[in-house]
């Protein structure tokens, strides 16, 4: 168990915060942005497949040992298909789309809540013509995501509904690659 969460978050994993001491109030701005909150690209290292996603760390609270983040997936975009030890609590606050959680595909809309348990495969996809924005609560101390192996992807594709969800994305990605 990690007891020095502040040291873990800043030193071991390079998680950057917007300021050393967060203000007690940060007003919202147009376009789902907040004063004093950096608008950052999602997964800058490029090591995972995703399309058109940004993130903002709204709260990083050492005392609560949690972080509240806002993710926005542009129309037609998607988050990484991944799993990890840490759980997520998600609330959709903008747009429509679909999410894969375990073996289920669900349509999502504003104010829907999505609970993602430890080691559960998950992915969010925005509808074609509007952004999908959601709040995501996670532990400050968290592990790195795992991508599916070829065997795990085959197992996921064998699940009813999940195969169609994943194949639809792959067809769209192939069409995009051909048009470039």
Backbone as ProteinMPNN parsed JSONL, in Angstrom:
{"seq_chain_A": "XXXXXXXXXXXXXXXXXXXXXXXXXXXXXXXXXXXXXXXXXXXXXXXXXXXXXXXXXXXXXXXXXXXXXXXXXXXXXXXXXXXXXXXXXXXXXXXXXXXXXXXXXXXXXXXXXXXXXXXXXXXXXXXXXXXXXXXXXXXXXXXXXXXXXXXXXXXXXXXXXXXXXXXXXXXXXXXXXXXX", "coords_chain_A": {"N_chain_A": [[0.84, -1.185, 0.0], [0.525, 2.203, -0.803], [1.644, 4.935, 0.966], [2.604, 7.516, 0.845], [1.106, 9.467, -0.933], [1.228, 11.965, -2.215], [3.933, 12.193, -2.92], [4.1, 9.918, -4.526], [2.316, 10.556, -6.652], [3.469, 12.88, -7.793], [6.258, 12.418, -8.064], [6.871, 9.68, -8.792], [5.191, 9.071, -10.953], [4.955, 11.301, -12.502], [2.692, 12.962, -12.622], [1.3, 15.89, -13.431], [0.13, 18.832, -11.907], [-2.132, 21.611, -12.019], [-1.637, 23.757, -10.346], [0.24, 24.53, -7.364], [-1.213, 24.873, -4.985], [-4.561, 24.481, -4.871], [-7.148, 26.756, -5.778], [-10.094, 27.709, -3.907], [-12.295, 28.179, -5.429], [-13.096, 27.968, -8.804], [-14.168, 29.494, -11.576], [-16.427, 28.454, -14.202], [-16.005, 28.374, -17.762], [-17.04, 29.135, -21.134], [-17.65, 26.317, -23.3], [-17.049, 24.051, -21.751], [-14.817, 24.434, -20.036], [-12.548, 25.506, -17.438], [-11.476, 28.148, -15.29], [-8.04, 28.415, -14.612], [-7.477, 25.734, -15.042], [-5.719, 23.402, -16.811], [-6.068, 22.557, -20.219], [-5.56, 19.589, -21.692], [-3.901, 17.313, -23.953], [-4.967, 13.917, -24.374], [-3.283, 11.145, -23.124], [-0.413, 11.622, -23.941], [1.86, 10.195, -24.736], [1.327, 8.593, -26.91], [1.134, 5.834, -27.015], [-1.164, 4.265, -27.083], [-4.206, 3.278, -28.72], [-6.468, 5.749, -29.595], [-8.836, 8.383, -30.281], [-9.154, 11.774, -30.824], [-9.423, 12.975, -28.12], [-9.507, 14.856, -25.116], [-8.315, 16.071, -21.903], [-8.963, 17.364, -18.622], [-7.737, 18.112, -15.483], [-9.643, 18.526, -12.83], [-9.863, 18.494, -10.014], [-7.418, 17.618, -7.695], [-7.01, 15.995, -5.027], [-5.202, 15.493, -2.305], [-5.925, 14.946, 0.354], [-8.312, 13.579, 0.066], [-7.488, 11.551, -1.449], [-8.045, 11.328, -4.162], [-8.812, 12.076, -7.621], [-10.498, 14.265, -9.744], [-11.479, 14.293, -12.991], [-12.095, 15.788, -16.193], [-13.065, 14.521, -19.202], [-13.127, 14.883, -22.701], [-14.488, 13.746, -25.635], [-14.225, 14.174, -28.966], [-16.75, 14.474, -31.579], [-17.34, 11.378, -33.108], [-15.01, 10.37, -32.071], [-12.979, 8.376, -29.746], [-12.141, 6.787, -26.628], [-9.322, 4.98, -25.237], [-9.397, 1.432, -25.498], [-9.194, -0.355, -22.695], [-7.962, -1.726, -19.538], [-7.474, -1.838, -15.966], [-6.115, -1.941, -12.61], [-7.226, -0.017, -10.865], [-10.404, 1.441, -10.031], [-13.117, 3.254, -11.636], [-15.32, 6.056, -11.383], [-17.81, 7.4, -13.226], [-19.491, 10.179, -14.673], [-21.569, 11.189, -17.165], [-21.71, 14.303, -18.745], [-22.144, 15.748, -20.987], [-23.32, 15.55, -24.296], [-23.776, 12.56, -26.354], [-23.312, 9.018, -26.698], [-21.627, 5.876, -26.73], [-20.723, 3.27, -24.453], [-18.434, 0.727, -23.609], [-18.382, -1.616, -21.146], [-16.932, -4.096, -19.549], [-18.608, -6.856, -20.641], [-20.718, -5.51, -21.753], [-22.494, -3.223, -23.844], [-23.495, 0.055, -23.752], [-25.73, 2.757, -24.415], [-25.029, 6.155, -23.796], [-25.846, 9.217, -22.11], [-26.282, 12.687, -21.064], [-25.961, 12.956, -17.544], [-26.016, 10.26, -16.995], [-24.651, 7.59, -15.089], [-21.697, 5.733, -14.783], [-20.14, 2.916, -13.625], [-17.003, 1.573, -13.275], [-15.467, -1.268, -12.639], [-12.563, -2.7, -11.032], [-10.096, -4.096, -13.174], [-11.734, -4.292, -15.441], [-12.6, -4.31, -18.819], [-12.939, -1.386, -20.772], [-14.34, 1.316, -22.705], [-15.046, 4.478, -24.161], [-17.139, 6.051, -26.529], [-17.869, 8.716, -28.67], [-20.885, 10.018, -30.143], [-21.376, 10.444, -33.677], [-21.638, 13.188, -34.423], [-21.384, 14.993, -32.3], [-19.667, 16.177, -29.355], [-18.669, 14.065, -26.606], [-18.742, 14.427, -23.249], [-17.364, 13.77, -20.046], [-17.222, 13.396, -16.485], [-14.718, 12.001, -14.442], [-13.869, 10.123, -11.729], [-11.092, 9.089, -9.953], [-8.628, 7.186, -8.076], [-5.799, 8.844, -6.639], [-3.363, 7.462, -6.501], [-2.641, 5.209, -8.835], [-2.584, 2.48, -11.154], [-0.939, 1.732, -14.313], [-2.706, 1.672, -17.429], [-3.743, -1.343, -19.144], [-3.553, -2.68, -22.376], [-5.575, -4.69, -24.589], [-4.427, -7.98, -25.391], [-3.843, -9.868, -28.427], [-5.21, -12.278, -28.112], [-6.971, -11.664, -25.978], [-8.452, -9.652, -27.234], [-9.725, -11.155, -29.208], [-11.329, -12.751, -27.544], [-12.998, -10.776, -26.451], [-14.283, -9.888, -28.804], [-15.801, -12.108, -29.338], [-17.942, -11.935, -27.656], [-21.471, -11.387, -27.456], [-22.689, -8.583, -29.154], [-20.468, -7.004, -28.321], [-18.523, -7.653, -30.179], [-19.618, -6.524, -32.546], [-19.572, -3.811, -31.816], [-16.774, -3.361, -31.545], [-15.864, -4.107, -34.116], [-17.16, -2.222, -35.729], [-15.778, 0.108, -35.085], [-13.22, -0.609, -36.016], [-13.677, -0.843, -38.793], [-14.311, 1.81, -39.391], [-11.873, 3.054, -38.725], [-10.186, 1.916, -40.656], [-11.311, 3.014, -42.997], [-10.774, 5.731, -42.533], [-7.98, 5.708, -42.599], [-7.511, 5.062, -45.245], [-8.446, 7.301, -46.55], [-6.623, 9.273, -46.042]], "CA_chain_A": [[0.0, 0.0, 0.0], [1.288, 3.441, -0.908], [1.194, 5.877, 1.986], [3.021, 8.862, 0.455], [0.402, 9.693, -2.187], [1.718, 13.17, -2.891], [5.197, 11.82, -3.529], [3.808, 8.959, -5.582], [1.694, 11.214, -7.796], [4.323, 13.851, -8.459], [7.609, 11.945, -8.332], [6.968, 8.39, -9.452], [4.392, 8.959, -12.165], [5.002, 12.529, -13.274], [1.384, 13.573, -12.792], [1.428, 17.334, -13.223], [-1.076, 19.547, -11.492], [-2.214, 22.961, -12.558], [-1.058, 24.703, -9.397], [0.669, 23.881, -6.129], [-2.338, 24.903, -4.055], [-5.746, 24.777, -5.651], [-8.063, 27.74, -5.211], [-11.348, 27.128, -3.437], [-13.328, 28.368, -6.453], [-12.637, 28.227, -10.173], [-15.378, 29.628, -12.388], [-16.48, 27.776, -15.49], [-16.008, 29.205, -18.963], [-17.745, 28.479, -22.242], [-16.989, 25.173, -23.913], [-16.639, 23.066, -20.745], [-13.476, 24.761, -19.56], [-12.564, 26.14, -16.129], [-10.335, 29.019, -15.019], [-6.935, 27.803, -13.874], [-7.386, 24.295, -15.306], [-5.081, 23.177, -18.109], [-6.714, 21.691, -21.213], [-4.419, 18.789, -22.112], [-4.187, 16.148, -24.794], [-5.109, 12.631, -23.705], [-2.211, 10.169, -23.333], [0.542, 12.261, -24.827], [2.929, 9.318, -25.206], [0.94, 7.98, -28.17], [1.285, 4.39, -26.957], [-2.442, 3.558, -27.064], [-5.116, 3.757, -29.765], [-7.594, 6.586, -29.216], [-9.027, 9.413, -31.302], [-9.805, 13.045, -30.521], [-9.781, 13.03, -26.711], [-8.746, 15.781, -24.271], [-8.633, 15.912, -20.483], [-8.682, 18.449, -17.695], [-7.756, 17.669, -14.091], [-10.419, 19.548, -12.126], [-9.454, 18.431, -8.611], [-6.421, 16.623, -7.292], [-7.138, 16.198, -3.59], [-4.427, 14.541, -1.525], [-6.672, 14.583, 1.553], [-9.342, 12.605, -0.316], [-6.783, 10.53, -2.228], [-8.727, 11.147, -5.439], [-8.668, 13.077, -8.66], [-11.674, 14.401, -10.596], [-11.027, 14.734, -14.306], [-13.102, 15.932, -17.242], [-12.616, 14.06, -20.505], [-14.033, 15.208, -23.791], [-14.235, 12.981, -26.842], [-14.861, 14.864, -30.095], [-17.671, 13.669, -32.367], [-16.698, 10.302, -33.84], [-13.792, 9.941, -31.388], [-13.104, 7.289, -28.768], [-11.058, 6.595, -25.664], [-8.601, 3.724, -25.387], [-9.943, 0.199, -24.942], [-8.184, -0.692, -21.689], [-8.368, -2.141, -18.196], [-6.446, -1.599, -14.962], [-6.525, -2.322, -11.259], [-8.053, 1.004, -10.209], [-11.787, 1.593, -10.481], [-13.545, 4.589, -12.06], [-16.71, 6.478, -11.253], [-17.98, 8.305, -14.36], [-20.779, 10.82, -14.911], [-21.64, 11.868, -18.456], [-22.323, 15.618, -18.565], [-22.313, 16.416, -22.282], [-23.376, 14.74, -25.504], [-24.271, 11.187, -26.402], [-22.366, 8.057, -27.259], [-21.725, 4.506, -26.243], [-19.583, 2.794, -23.678], [-18.235, -0.693, -23.379], [-17.921, -1.911, -19.797], [-16.96, -5.558, -19.459], [-19.245, -7.451, -21.809], [-21.93, -4.764, -22.095], [-22.453, -1.964, -24.582], [-24.613, 0.907, -23.329], [-25.826, 4.136, -24.881], [-24.89, 7.082, -22.678], [-26.344, 10.582, -22.301], [-26.009, 13.488, -19.865], [-26.323, 12.552, -16.191], [-25.848, 8.82, -16.784], [-23.532, 7.201, -14.245], [-21.061, 4.489, -15.211], [-19.18, 2.407, -12.657], [-16.063, 0.667, -13.922], [-14.777, -2.031, -11.589], [-11.178, -3.097, -11.239], [-9.76, -5.059, -14.223], [-12.837, -4.392, -16.395], [-12.362, -3.647, -20.105], [-13.865, -0.273, -20.98], [-14.057, 2.297, -23.75], [-16.118, 5.434, -24.431], [-17.179, 6.542, -27.91], [-18.812, 9.81, -28.903], [-21.686, 9.907, -31.357], [-20.653, 10.971, -34.834], [-21.744, 14.627, -34.688], [-21.308, 15.845, -31.116], [-18.711, 15.703, -28.356], [-19.108, 13.357, -25.403], [-17.937, 14.886, -22.119], [-17.716, 13.084, -18.803], [-16.39, 13.514, -15.291], [-14.175, 10.699, -14.063], [-13.23, 10.122, -10.412], [-10.16, 7.972, -9.776], [-7.65, 7.321, -7.002], [-4.555, 9.513, -7.028], [-2.402, 6.377, -6.729], [-3.276, 4.251, -9.731], [-1.682, 1.733, -12.031], [-0.994, 2.066, -15.737], [-3.669, 0.845, -18.165], [-3.315, -2.456, -19.983], [-4.272, -2.851, -23.635], [-5.837, -6.119, -24.807], [-3.578, -8.776, -26.274], [-4.629, -10.407, -29.551], [-6.107, -13.306, -27.574], [-8.031, -10.984, -25.221], [-9.312, -8.98, -28.2], [-10.554, -12.204, -29.805], [-12.331, -13.123, -26.542], [-13.964, -9.681, -26.393], [-15.064, -9.891, -30.046], [-16.708, -13.252, -29.311], [-19.105, -11.621, -26.823], [-22.564, -10.801, -28.228], [-22.758, -7.12, -29.126], [-19.14, -6.403, -28.191], [-17.87, -7.833, -31.477], [-20.133, -5.497, -33.478], [-19.06, -2.532, -31.325], [-15.36, -3.27, -31.875], [-15.714, -4.174, -35.576], [-17.602, -0.932, -36.285], [-14.645, 1.013, -34.894], [-12.128, -1.016, -36.898], [-14.044, -0.473, -40.167], [-14.191, 3.27, -39.485], [-10.445, 3.378, -38.712], [-9.631, 1.546, -41.963], [-11.768, 4.016, -43.968], [-10.031, 6.969, -42.274], [-6.594, 5.52, -43.049], [-7.509, 5.064, -46.717], [-8.757, 8.638, -47.067], [-5.529, 10.188, -45.729]], "C_chain_A": [[0.881, 1.242, 0.0], [0.76, 4.427, 0.125], [1.564, 7.309, 1.647], [2.405, 9.185, -0.9], [0.909, 10.913, -2.929], [3.028, 12.864, -3.596], [5.001, 10.86, -4.687], [3.293, 9.666, -6.824], [2.662, 12.131, -8.52], [5.671, 13.281, -8.868], [7.608, 10.683, -9.196], [6.24, 8.33, -10.785], [4.304, 10.247, -12.954], [3.65, 13.172, -13.504], [1.484, 15.056, -12.455], [0.091, 17.928, -12.829], [-0.994, 20.973, -11.999], [-1.61, 23.996, -11.627], [-0.665, 23.937, -8.142], [-0.474, 23.802, -5.121], [-3.571, 25.345, -4.823], [-6.593, 25.849, -4.975], [-9.363, 27.061, -4.764], [-12.472, 27.28, -4.451], [-12.668, 28.665, -7.785], [-13.863, 28.308, -11.06], [-15.278, 28.863, -13.709], [-16.449, 28.816, -16.602], [-16.802, 28.475, -20.028], [-16.95, 27.276, -22.727], [-16.461, 24.146, -22.938], [-15.163, 23.22, -20.402], [-13.628, 25.488, -18.233], [-11.319, 27.0, -15.972], [-9.285, 28.258, -14.219], [-6.779, 26.309, -14.079], [-6.829, 24.104, -16.719], [-5.896, 22.214, -18.962], [-5.595, 20.917, -21.889], [-4.822, 17.688, -23.081], [-4.221, 14.889, -23.942], [-3.934, 11.743, -24.091], [-1.184, 10.657, -24.345], [1.598, 11.323, -25.39], [2.593, 8.602, -26.502], [1.011, 6.465, -28.181], [-0.013, 3.604, -26.983], [-3.356, 4.122, -28.139], [-6.312, 4.516, -29.18], [-7.722, 7.639, -30.293], [-9.769, 10.601, -30.708], [-10.32, 13.153, -29.092], [-8.899, 14.064, -26.008], [-9.141, 15.538, -22.823], [-8.265, 17.184, -19.733], [-8.759, 17.878, -16.285], [-8.418, 18.781, -13.288], [-10.035, 19.637, -10.662], [-8.427, 17.325, -8.454], [-6.307, 16.814, -5.786], [-6.381, 15.123, -2.816], [-5.197, 14.051, -0.305], [-7.766, 13.564, 1.284], [-8.745, 11.429, -1.09], [-7.472, 10.262, -3.565], [-8.46, 12.316, -6.377], [-9.97, 13.074, -9.462], [-11.205, 15.01, -11.899], [-12.22, 14.884, -15.237], [-12.46, 15.498, -18.549], [-13.631, 14.5, -21.545], [-13.562, 14.481, -25.044], [-14.965, 13.703, -27.969], [-15.792, 13.917, -30.837], [-16.937, 12.642, -33.208], [-15.431, 9.775, -33.181], [-14.066, 8.854, -30.355], [-11.902, 7.281, -27.832], [-10.392, 5.245, -25.937], [-9.408, 2.563, -24.814], [-8.878, -0.326, -23.992], [-8.835, -1.249, -20.435], [-7.189, -1.872, -17.269], [-6.992, -1.957, -13.596], [-7.465, -1.292, -10.639], [-9.437, 1.094, -10.849], [-12.027, 3.037, -10.918], [-14.99, 4.816, -11.632], [-16.892, 7.582, -12.286], [-19.39, 8.874, -14.371], [-20.702, 11.563, -16.234], [-22.322, 13.217, -18.23], [-22.563, 16.351, -19.886], [-22.381, 15.38, -23.393], [-23.936, 13.347, -25.308], [-23.201, 10.293, -27.0], [-22.66, 6.678, -26.74], [-20.528, 4.214, -25.363], [-19.631, 1.279, -23.602], [-17.722, -0.816, -21.958], [-18.074, -3.424, -19.622], [-17.518, -6.136, -20.741], [-20.495, -6.727, -22.253], [-21.621, -3.507, -22.889], [-23.688, -1.181, -24.159], [-24.56, 2.239, -24.049], [-25.721, 5.023, -23.658], [-25.328, 8.476, -23.101], [-26.073, 11.366, -21.031], [-26.719, 12.96, -18.611], [-26.345, 11.041, -15.97], [-24.593, 8.588, -15.94], [-23.005, 5.852, -14.704], [-20.021, 4.115, -14.168], [-18.304, 1.377, -13.355], [-15.226, 0.002, -12.834], [-13.338, -2.329, -12.002], [-11.076, -4.196, -12.302], [-10.873, -5.279, -15.241], [-12.47, -3.646, -17.675], [-13.384, -2.54, -20.273], [-13.37, 0.655, -22.082], [-15.287, 3.181, -23.917], [-15.993, 5.913, -25.865], [-18.245, 7.622, -28.026], [-19.657, 9.495, -30.133], [-20.965, 10.667, -32.47], [-20.6, 12.502, -34.892], [-21.745, 15.525, -33.458], [-20.289, 15.293, -30.139], [-19.402, 14.966, -27.217], [-18.185, 13.793, -24.276], [-18.363, 14.177, -20.848], [-16.706, 13.389, -17.709], [-15.954, 12.118, -14.889], [-13.435, 10.849, -12.738], [-12.377, 8.875, -10.297], [-9.294, 8.229, -8.55], [-6.445, 8.094, -7.522], [-3.502, 8.46, -7.356], [-3.096, 5.326, -7.582], [-2.23, 3.632, -10.648], [-1.84, 2.185, -13.48], [-1.983, 1.138, -16.448], [-2.997, -0.273, -18.951], [-4.187, -2.481, -21.229], [-4.522, -4.341, -23.848], [-4.787, -6.754, -25.722], [-4.452, -9.249, -27.441], [-5.638, -11.439, -29.055], [-7.264, -12.662, -26.8], [-8.988, -10.25, -26.158], [-10.243, -9.996, -28.872], [-11.657, -12.635, -28.836], [-13.407, -12.033, -26.434], [-14.871, -9.692, -27.62], [-16.055, -11.043, -30.099], [-17.959, -12.993, -28.477], [-20.202, -10.979, -27.67], [-22.594, -9.275, -28.069], [-21.395, -6.456, -29.088], [-18.39, -6.513, -29.513], [-18.309, -6.786, -32.479], [-19.601, -4.115, -33.114], [-17.605, -2.344, -31.749], [-15.126, -3.281, -33.384], [-16.117, -2.858, -36.236], [-16.467, 0.083, -36.199], [-13.509, 0.674, -35.859], [-12.42, -0.669, -38.354], [-13.871, 1.025, -40.381], [-12.72, 3.691, -39.53], [-9.798, 3.041, -40.051], [-10.043, 2.564, -43.035], [-11.006, 5.327, -43.797], [-8.606, 6.861, -42.796], [-6.502, 5.569, -44.567], [-7.717, 6.461, -47.288], [-7.634, 9.648, -46.811], [-4.518, 10.242, -46.842]], "O_chain_A": [[1.871, 1.31, 0.729], [-0.436, 4.72, 0.154], [0.903, 8.237, 2.115], [3.105, 9.178, -1.913], [1.009, 10.891, -4.155], [3.211, 13.241, -4.753], [5.665, 10.98, -5.717], [3.773, 9.411, -7.928], [2.675, 12.157, -9.75], [6.182, 13.634, -9.931], [8.282, 10.637, -10.225], [6.658, 7.583, -11.67], [3.636, 10.285, -13.988], [3.474, 13.873, -14.501], [1.727, 15.418, -11.304], [-0.951, 17.556, -13.369], [0.075, 21.467, -12.357], [-1.115, 25.022, -12.093], [-1.165, 22.843, -7.884], [-0.67, 22.77, -4.48], [-3.617, 26.452, -5.36], [-6.741, 25.854, -3.753], [-9.677, 25.957, -5.21], [-13.49, 26.595, -4.356], [-11.784, 29.518, -7.876], [-14.535, 27.299, -11.278], [-14.191, 28.658, -14.25], [-16.816, 29.975, -16.408], [-17.191, 27.322, -19.84], [-15.728, 27.224, -22.581], [-15.513, 23.429, -23.258], [-14.381, 22.272, -20.469], [-14.694, 26.023, -17.928], [-10.242, 26.644, -16.451], [-9.607, 27.547, -13.267], [-6.016, 25.67, -13.354], [-7.403, 24.588, -17.694], [-6.357, 21.18, -18.479], [-4.766, 21.506, -22.583], [-5.947, 17.191, -23.037], [-3.567, 14.82, -22.902], [-3.628, 11.607, -25.276], [-1.109, 10.155, -25.467], [2.184, 11.625, -26.43], [3.489, 8.05, -27.142], [0.956, 5.859, -29.251], [0.025, 2.376, -26.911], [-3.294, 5.314, -28.443], [-7.066, 3.978, -28.369], [-6.831, 7.787, -31.129], [-10.864, 10.461, -30.163], [-11.507, 13.393, -28.871], [-7.698, 14.144, -26.267], [-10.15, 14.894, -22.537], [-7.398, 17.957, -20.141], [-9.744, 17.228, -15.933], [-7.834, 19.846, -13.087], [-9.895, 20.735, -10.122], [-8.564, 16.239, -9.017], [-5.586, 17.699, -5.324], [-6.847, 13.992, -2.685], [-5.13, 12.87, 0.036], [-8.113, 12.774, 2.162], [-9.426, 10.437, -1.35], [-7.489, 9.13, -4.049], [-7.963, 13.372, -5.985], [-10.485, 12.013, -9.816], [-10.616, 16.09, -11.925], [-13.228, 14.195, -15.088], [-11.433, 16.041, -18.955], [-14.837, 14.492, -21.3], [-12.405, 14.586, -25.454], [-16.189, 13.83, -27.934], [-15.647, 12.699, -30.741], [-16.013, 12.988, -33.944], [-14.831, 8.823, -33.682], [-15.21, 8.464, -30.119], [-10.804, 7.706, -28.192], [-10.858, 4.471, -26.773], [-10.031, 2.699, -23.761], [-7.787, -0.7, -24.422], [-10.056, -1.251, -20.28], [-6.055, -1.701, -17.718], [-8.179, -2.241, -13.441], [-8.413, -1.669, -9.95], [-9.608, 0.854, -12.044], [-11.237, 3.928, -10.608], [-15.778, 3.875, -11.534], [-16.199, 8.598, -12.229], [-20.362, 8.162, -14.115], [-19.874, 12.456, -16.407], [-23.38, 13.284, -17.604], [-23.121, 17.448, -19.898], [-21.587, 14.441, -23.423], [-24.486, 13.006, -24.261], [-22.306, 10.751, -27.711], [-23.786, 6.355, -26.362], [-19.465, 4.82, -25.503], [-20.689, 0.654, -23.541], [-16.728, -0.184, -21.602], [-19.183, -3.953, -19.557], [-16.956, -5.925, -21.816], [-21.265, -7.264, -23.05], [-20.627, -2.822, -22.645], [-24.803, -1.701, -24.205], [-23.482, 2.792, -24.27], [-26.257, 4.693, -22.6], [-25.207, 8.868, -24.262], [-25.676, 10.786, -20.02], [-27.89, 12.581, -18.633], [-26.66, 10.586, -14.871], [-23.603, 9.307, -16.068], [-23.779, 4.936, -14.982], [-19.127, 4.904, -13.862], [-18.805, 0.426, -13.954], [-14.387, 0.639, -12.198], [-12.968, -2.218, -13.17], [-11.887, -5.122, -12.317], [-10.947, -6.349, -15.846], [-12.073, -2.481, -17.623], [-14.56, -2.723, -19.957], [-12.174, 0.766, -22.352], [-16.421, 2.71, -23.828], [-14.892, 6.153, -26.359], [-19.369, 7.467, -27.547], [-19.212, 8.799, -31.046], [-20.047, 11.443, -32.207], [-19.61, 13.059, -35.366], [-22.076, 16.706, -33.563], [-20.063, 14.084, -30.089], [-20.567, 15.217, -26.908], [-16.978, 13.558, -24.335], [-19.554, 13.999, -20.59], [-15.521, 13.606, -17.96], [-16.728, 11.165, -14.982], [-12.479, 11.62, -12.642], [-12.848, 7.757, -10.508], [-9.232, 9.351, -8.046], [-6.109, 8.01, -8.704], [-2.823, 8.558, -8.379], [-4.012, 4.641, -7.128], [-1.155, 4.186, -10.876], [-2.763, 2.926, -13.818], [-2.087, -0.041, -16.108], [-1.844, -0.162, -19.366], [-5.405, -2.322, -21.151], [-3.766, -5.171, -23.343], [-4.329, -6.146, -26.69], [-5.666, -9.046, -27.432], [-6.779, -11.473, -29.515], [-8.414, -13.075, -26.954], [-10.194, -10.223, -25.915], [-11.423, -9.712, -29.079], [-12.793, -12.86, -29.253], [-14.595, -12.343, -26.337], [-16.085, -9.526, -27.499], [-17.046, -10.971, -30.825], [-18.931, -13.741, -28.573], [-19.915, -10.125, -28.509], [-22.53, -8.761, -26.953], [-21.185, -5.444, -29.756], [-17.701, -5.578, -29.92], [-17.48, -6.217, -33.189], [-19.225, -3.339, -33.992], [-17.241, -1.284, -32.257], [-14.277, -2.54, -33.88], [-15.481, -2.428, -37.197], [-16.23, 0.833, -37.146], [-12.907, 1.569, -36.451], [-11.519, -0.247, -39.08], [-13.355, 1.462, -41.41], [-12.359, 4.589, -40.291], [-8.953, 3.795, -40.535], [-9.231, 2.937, -43.882], [-10.633, 5.965, -44.781], [-8.08, 7.814, -43.371], [-5.517, 6.066, -45.113], [-7.228, 6.775, -48.373], [-7.693, 10.769, -47.316], [-3.528, 10.966, -46.742]]}, "name": "protein", "num_of_chains": 1, "seq": "XXXXXXXXXXXXXXXXXXXXXXXXXXXXXXXXXXXXXXXXXXXXXXXXXXXXXXXXXXXXXXXXXXXXXXXXXXXXXXXXXXXXXXXXXXXXXXXXXXXXXXXXXXXXXXXXXXXXXXXXXXXXXXXXXXXXXXXXXXXXXXXXXXXXXXXXXXXXXXXXXXXXXXXXXXXXXXXXXXXX"}
